[in-house]
C-alpha cells in the first residue's frame, strides 16, 4: 500500500514539474519556443540523442527532458530564494 501511495505522489510531482516547465518555457520565450507534445515524441525523429531542445520548421522545440529540467530548476531557485528570505527576515 505504501508503494502505491509513493508512486501516486511521485507521479503528481512529475506532472507538476512538467507543467511548470512548459509554462516557464512559453512565458520566458514570449511564445517563440514551444514544448514537445508528450504523445508525439518528436525528439526521437528530429533531435540528436540526449538533446534538450532542437529546431523544427524554424521554431525551437524544447524536449520533455528539457521541460522537466526547467521545472526542476524553477523550484530549486524558488526554494533558495525562500530560504534566503526567511533567514533575512529572522536576522
N, C-alpha and C positions, 0 to 999 in steps of 0.2 A: 504494500500500500504506500509506503514511504517513497519507493522508487517512482511510482506513478505521480505522486504529488510533485516530486522534484522534476520529473520530465515535463509536467504541465507548466510549472513555474519557469523552467529554463526556456521552454517554447515561448512563453509570454515575454520574457526578456529579449529573446531573439527578434520577435515581432516588433517590440518597442525600439530596439536598436536599428532595425532596418527601416522602420517608418520614420524615425528621427533623421537617419542618414539621408533618406530620399528627400525629405523636406529641406534639409540643410543644403544639399547639392542644388536643388532647384532655386532656393532663396539666394544663396551666395553667387550663383552664376546668372541670376536675373533671367532665368528661363532659357539661356543659351545652351545649357547642357541638359541631358536627360538621363534617367536611370534605366538600366536594363529591365525588361519585363521578366519577372521571375518564371513565368511559364514558357517563355520563348527561348531562353538560353542562347541569345545572340552571340555571346562571348565565345562559345565553343566553335562557332563558324567563322567569326570575323576578327577575333582578337588573338594575339600571341598567348601562349600558355602563361598563366600567372599574372596577366595584366590586370591593373586596377581600373583602367579606362582605355578606350580606343575610339578612333574616328570612323564614322559610318555616314556616308552621304553628306559629308561636310559638317557633321554635328558630332560633338564629343558625347560619348555614351559611357557612363560610369557603371562598372560591373557590380554584381551582387556583393562580391567581396569588398570592393571599394566603398559601397554604400554601408556595409557592416562596419568597416573601419572608421568611416566618417561619423557614424552614430556613436561608436565607442569613444572616439576622440572627443566628441562633443560632451559626453557625460564625464569623461576624465577631467577635462578643462573645467566643467561646471563644479565638480567635486573639489578641485584645487581652489577655485575662487571662493566657494562657500566656506571651505576650511580657513582660508586666509581672512575672510571677512569675520568669521566667528572669533578668530584669535585677535584680530584688531579691535573688535567690539569688547572683548573681555579685558583688554590691556588698559 
